Amino acid sequence: MTRNDYELELYNGDVGVVMEQGHAMGRAGRAGFSSPEGEPSWVSTLRLGSAETVFAMSIHKSQGSEFTEVMVVLPSEDSSLLTRELVYTAVSRA
């Protein structure tokens, strides 16, 4: 989610999983988000106005998110982009 949606109780940084719901034209999928109780909360993708699809997320794009686990892919060679601030931001997502 890229913005808070108080009606759906979804907030900036929330990440869900989209499931296809049939193959008919015009049929929406559904997205499952973890509720505070740990149960999935299902929402029609048509209601997700402030959502973006991701396969992987950059460190800075993940700001605002809270994850149980994170994986950070670091370059095998030295890079001027790899700073302690970037690494701190990465590991503080979990």
N, C-alpha and C positions, 0 to 999 in steps of 0.2 A: 504494500500500500504506500502511496506517495503523499497522502494527506489523511487526516483524521476523519472518520465517518462515525459520528456519535450514534446515529440511528442504527447502524449495523454493529456497533461496538467493535469497530476495526480501527486501528491507529497506524500512523506513519511508521513504516518499518515492519509491520506485520507481514509475514510470509505465509502463503497458503499453497495448496496443491490443487490444480485444476483437473477435473475429471470430465471426459467427454460424455455427453448424455444423448446417445442415439446419433444417427447419421443424417437425419432429415434436415432439409434446408430450414433455416430460421429457428432451429432448436438451440437453446443456450446450454452451455455446460454448467457445471457447478464447481465452486471452489470450497475446499475444506480448510478451515483455520482452527488451530487449537484453542479451546476455551480455557479460562483460568482453572477450571476443574480438570483439564486434560482431555476432555471429550471433544470430538470434532464438531465444529459449527459449520453447517453447509449453507452457502449463499449462491444464488444464481449469478453467473458471470455478467448478466445484463445489468445487475445492480452495482457492479464495481466500476464506478466512474473514475476513481483515482487509483488505478492499479496499473502496474507495468509487468510484463512477463520477463522472467530471468531464468537462465540456466545456472549461471554463476554471477556473483555480485562483487563489484569492486569494494575495496576497503572503505572508501569514502562514501559510496552509495549506501553502505550498510549502516551508516550512522543513524541512530535512533532505534535500531533493531537490538533485540536481546536474544541471543541464541544459547542453547545448552552446549553446543559444540561448534567450533569453527575450524576450517582448514585454510591455511595461508600458503599459497604457492610462491616461493621466493626464487629469484633468478639465481642461476648457477655461477654467474660472474658478478663482479662488483658493479654497482649501479649508483649513480648520483641520486636517483629517485628513491633508493632504499635508505630511509633515515630512521632514527630511533623513534621519532614521532609517528611515522607510518606503522612501524611494528607495534608500538603501544596501542594505536588506534585499532589495529587488527585484533590483537589478543584481548582487548577490553570489550569486544563485542560479546564474548562469552562470560 
